[in-house]
Amino acid sequence: MTERRARPRAKQPGRPVTPMLAVDVGNSETVVGRFLGGELEGMWRLTTGRTTSDELHIALELLVRTGAAGWGSVLSSVVPSLTGPWSDALRSVTGRLPLLVSAKTSPIPIDVDDPSSVGADRIANAFGAARLYGTPAIVVDLGTATTLDCISKKGAYVGGAIAPGVVTASEELFRRAARLPRVDLRRPRRALGRTTDECLRIGVLWGNAGLVDALVRRVRAELGGRPKVIATGGLAHVLAPECETVDLVDEGLTLKGMRLMWEEIQ
């Protein structure tokens, strides 16, 4: 499974593609994307933490380098305390207010009991998957949490599932069990571990791959049709190859979905 390069939306005659910045603020990581000519030209992962709009302004200028005055920008945030600073920083760098991703700004229907409770990143995932890979679709986002976002054949976001993320769950295990060492996420050579490190690697990597497969199979049966299953997130390149149900990996899907939302709404 390899990342499939997304095809940019066709340009309208006489309408140039505006360069833009997309910022996805997560609980553990913040991902910044730079789009030039409609393509995701650069992507950076930053540690999410308390910061000021001035600090974020400086960070954005260092990433952009060439300046971003007049660029578009879009912001997805699941950390309310950082939404304001990031919004201010994007406005100061581009001179324009960013589009804030939410159920209210979503171009696709949010067909769940409480649309306002759906995370902005999940909305961006759903829209990006629908536009780039068609419907129905299931997005497996492998980050702080492991989430499944489902898009119906008619193109509506219809819910999904949330489980503890790979690192989140394993860190809690290491914290509670003093004699268990932290291990890297290398692919195990076998399923029957002979050392503690090997047993942990098997459990963490293949155990979480099994969790993804079990959830996808159950969700797929209820969703109906033959949904494309797309993996994204910081750990997609590590875990997705171990999953039987994942069709492809697109680590920039959330940012691409945000870009497409911005184009749709402008």
Wavefront OBJ file of the C-alpha trace (Angstrom):
o trace
v 0.000 0.000 0.000
v 1.469 3.338 -1.029
v 0.252 6.894 -0.829
v -1.892 7.726 -3.798
v -1.272 11.226 -5.016
v -4.478 13.205 -4.973
v -5.529 14.883 -8.175
v -6.040 18.605 -7.690
v -9.384 20.109 -8.556
v -9.498 21.322 -12.132
v -8.793 25.030 -12.435
v -11.588 27.256 -13.619
v -10.690 29.350 -16.688
v -9.132 32.645 -15.651
v -9.102 31.687 -11.970
v -5.614 30.988 -10.597
v -5.221 28.578 -7.706
v -4.539 30.632 -4.581
v -1.576 29.517 -2.447
v -2.708 28.671 1.053
v -1.823 27.412 4.503
v -3.769 24.656 6.254
v -3.327 24.039 9.975
v -4.753 20.981 11.736
v -4.454 21.387 15.523
v -4.657 18.008 17.254
v -4.278 17.012 20.882
v -0.696 15.756 20.473
v 0.466 17.149 17.152
v -0.296 20.149 14.994
v 0.173 19.621 11.278
v 0.900 22.586 9.014
v 0.494 22.226 5.258
v 1.629 24.596 2.517
v -0.261 24.423 -0.782
v 1.183 25.931 -3.954
v -0.649 25.583 -7.246
v -3.194 23.313 -5.596
v -0.547 20.776 -4.533
v 0.474 19.926 -0.964
v 4.030 21.154 -1.390
v 5.146 20.962 2.239
v 3.899 19.378 5.468
v 5.306 19.777 8.974
v 4.352 18.142 12.292
v 4.702 20.290 15.420
v 4.159 19.350 19.052
v 0.885 20.805 20.286
v 1.355 22.917 23.405
v 0.582 26.216 25.063
v 1.799 29.083 22.921
v 0.982 32.632 21.836
v -0.162 34.009 18.514
v 3.167 35.882 18.218
v 5.141 32.651 18.602
v 2.927 30.958 16.048
v 3.333 33.890 13.668
v 7.113 33.475 13.806
v 6.839 29.706 13.274
v 4.617 30.168 10.224
v 6.936 32.743 8.693
v 9.884 30.375 9.132
v 7.969 27.602 7.377
v 6.647 29.737 4.530
v 9.910 31.688 3.999
v 8.715 33.466 0.848
v 5.940 35.299 2.674
v 2.231 34.528 2.608
v 0.526 37.904 2.242
v -2.719 37.432 0.346
v -2.712 33.639 0.732
v -5.764 31.734 1.804
v -5.801 29.797 5.060
v -7.942 27.197 6.760
v -7.874 26.020 10.360
v -9.083 22.778 11.919
v -8.755 22.601 15.698
v -9.877 20.166 18.391
v -8.076 22.208 21.090
v -10.330 25.199 21.904
v -7.611 27.070 23.831
v -5.403 27.124 20.719
v -8.051 27.985 18.139
v -7.795 31.718 18.857
v -3.965 31.977 18.804
v -3.713 29.972 15.582
v -6.490 31.999 13.956
v -4.748 35.248 14.910
v -1.390 33.968 13.649
v -2.822 32.917 10.285
v -4.550 36.269 9.889
v -1.369 38.187 10.723
v 0.693 36.159 8.217
v -1.798 36.142 5.332
v -3.763 39.311 6.009
v -7.003 37.306 5.803
v -9.187 35.511 8.319
v -8.860 31.722 8.072
v -11.770 29.458 7.311
v -12.616 27.561 10.501
v -13.653 23.980 9.822
v -16.805 22.972 11.704
v -20.164 21.337 11.205
v -21.534 24.793 10.317
v -19.006 25.310 7.503
v -19.062 21.717 6.244
v -19.910 21.397 2.524
v -21.265 17.879 3.125
v -24.225 16.850 5.308
v -23.345 15.755 8.859
v -25.912 13.027 9.425
v -25.422 12.253 13.130
v -27.421 12.996 16.290
v -25.289 16.009 17.303
v -23.372 17.496 14.338
v -21.657 20.089 16.546
v -19.867 17.311 18.463
v -18.020 16.029 15.376
v -14.348 17.030 15.401
v -13.190 19.422 12.704
v -10.479 17.012 11.580
v -13.062 14.259 11.071
v -15.150 16.555 8.882
v -12.078 17.414 6.802
v -11.217 13.709 6.505
v -14.714 12.886 5.298
v -14.851 15.670 2.744
v -11.351 14.935 1.454
v -12.103 11.230 1.070
v -15.382 11.877 -0.722
v -13.855 14.351 -3.167
v -10.607 12.496 -3.857
v -11.599 8.830 -3.649
v -15.363 8.701 -4.078
v -18.145 7.279 -1.936
v -18.838 5.277 0.093
v -15.585 5.560 2.031
v -14.059 4.914 5.450
v -11.166 6.999 6.769
v -8.951 5.441 9.439
v -7.092 8.270 11.198
v -4.172 6.964 13.267
v -3.195 9.657 15.739
v -3.738 10.368 19.453
v -6.950 8.431 18.958
v -7.699 5.867 16.299
v -10.841 7.110 14.575
v -13.034 5.798 11.785
v -14.947 8.358 9.736
v -17.627 7.017 7.411
v -19.108 8.612 4.301
v -22.267 7.149 2.798
v -22.796 6.457 -0.879
v -24.815 9.688 -1.028
v -21.833 11.659 0.293
v -22.944 12.364 3.867
v -20.837 11.985 6.986
v -22.666 9.302 8.975
v -20.447 8.719 12.023
v -17.782 6.166 12.849
v -15.801 4.936 15.827
v -13.162 6.169 18.290
v -10.561 4.020 20.074
v -7.375 4.844 22.017
v -4.488 5.610 19.672
v -1.466 3.342 19.330
v 0.915 5.575 21.288
v -1.761 6.720 23.761
v -2.618 3.163 24.794
v 0.958 1.873 24.869
v 2.222 4.845 26.924
v -0.433 4.125 29.548
v 0.673 0.499 29.622
v 4.316 1.497 30.107
v 3.336 3.970 32.831
v 1.379 1.418 34.826
v 3.773 -1.506 34.407
v 7.165 -0.433 35.771
v 9.052 -3.445 34.425
v 7.797 -3.161 30.838
v 10.246 -1.228 28.623
v 9.231 1.157 25.881
v 9.714 -0.348 22.436
v 9.873 1.015 18.928
v 7.215 0.083 16.411
v 9.309 -2.151 14.181
v 7.493 -4.964 12.422
v 7.701 -8.184 14.490
v 9.355 -11.214 12.897
v 6.739 -13.585 14.326
v 3.522 -13.643 16.328
v 4.899 -15.823 19.143
v 7.189 -13.536 21.136
v 10.239 -14.992 22.866
v 11.363 -11.858 24.738
v 9.509 -9.096 26.579
v 10.434 -6.550 23.901
v 9.197 -8.867 21.174
v 5.945 -9.577 23.009
v 5.303 -5.865 23.441
v 6.044 -5.086 19.816
v 3.652 -7.833 18.702
v 0.902 -6.671 21.020
v 1.230 -2.972 20.257
v 1.626 -3.171 16.474
v -0.356 -6.235 15.448
v -2.858 -5.820 18.275
v -3.760 -2.346 17.020
v -3.805 -3.561 13.413
v -6.315 -6.189 14.504
v -8.383 -3.523 16.255
v -8.522 -1.478 13.042
v -9.502 -4.495 10.948
v -12.223 -5.558 13.398
v -13.747 -2.073 13.478
v -13.563 -1.605 9.716
v -15.270 -4.935 9.051
v -18.133 -4.168 11.421
v -18.578 -0.606 10.180
v -18.306 -1.674 6.541
v -21.119 -4.200 7.018
v -23.442 -1.472 8.329
v -22.350 1.178 5.841
v -23.061 -1.042 2.854
v -21.604 -0.986 -0.619
v -17.878 -1.417 -1.216
v -16.307 1.528 0.610
v -12.725 2.531 -0.085
v -10.712 2.426 3.170
v -8.114 5.199 3.440
v -5.586 5.448 6.275
v -4.172 8.792 7.353
v -2.484 10.350 10.389
v 1.004 10.337 11.851
v 1.179 6.562 12.317
v -0.484 5.533 9.066
v 2.802 4.588 7.404
v 3.621 2.261 10.321
v 0.301 0.599 11.087
v -1.601 0.576 7.780
v 0.742 -1.954 6.077
v -0.128 -4.412 8.869
v -3.892 -4.044 8.323
v -5.852 -6.327 6.013
v -8.712 -3.897 5.402
v -6.852 -0.698 4.435
v -6.820 0.003 0.697
v -4.426 2.949 0.592
v -2.515 5.485 2.652
v -2.784 9.260 2.262
v -0.958 10.932 5.147
v -1.996 14.388 3.949
v -5.705 13.608 3.597
v -6.873 15.893 6.412
v -4.988 18.877 4.988
v -6.180 18.100 1.463
v -9.757 17.935 2.713
v -9.302 21.314 4.355
v -7.936 22.764 1.130
v -10.885 21.410 -0.833
v -13.320 22.846 1.726
v -11.713 26.260 1.352
v -12.040 26.085 -2.437
v -15.663 24.937 -2.169
v -16.694 27.764 0.118
v -14.810 30.643 -1.550
l 1 2 3 4 5 6 7 8 9 10 11 12 13 14 15 16 17 18 19 20 21 22 23 24 25 26 27 28 29 30 31 32 33 34 35 36 37 38 39 40 41 42 43 44 45 46 47 48 49 50 51 52 53 54 55 56 57 58 59 60 61 62 63 64 65 66 67 68 69 70 71 72 73 74 75 76 77 78 79 80 81 82 83 84 85 86 87 88 89 90 91 92 93 94 95 96 97 98 99 100 101 102 103 104 105 106 107 108 109 110 111 112 113 114 115 116 117 118 119 120 121 122 123 124 125 126 127 128 129 130 131 132 133 134 135 136 137 138 139 140 141 142 143 144 145 146 147 148 149 150 151 152 153 154 155 156 157 158 159 160 161 162 163 164 165 166 167 168 169 170 171 172 173 174 175 176 177 178 179 180 181 182 183 184 185 186 187 188 189 190 191 192 193 194 195 196 197 198 199 200 201 202 203 204 205 206 207 208 209 210 211 212 213 214 215 216 217 218 219 220 221 222 223 224 225 226 227 228 229 230 231 232 233 234 235 236 237 238 239 240 241 242 243 244 245 246 247 248 249 250 251 252 253 254 255 256 257 258 259 260 261 262 263 264 265 266
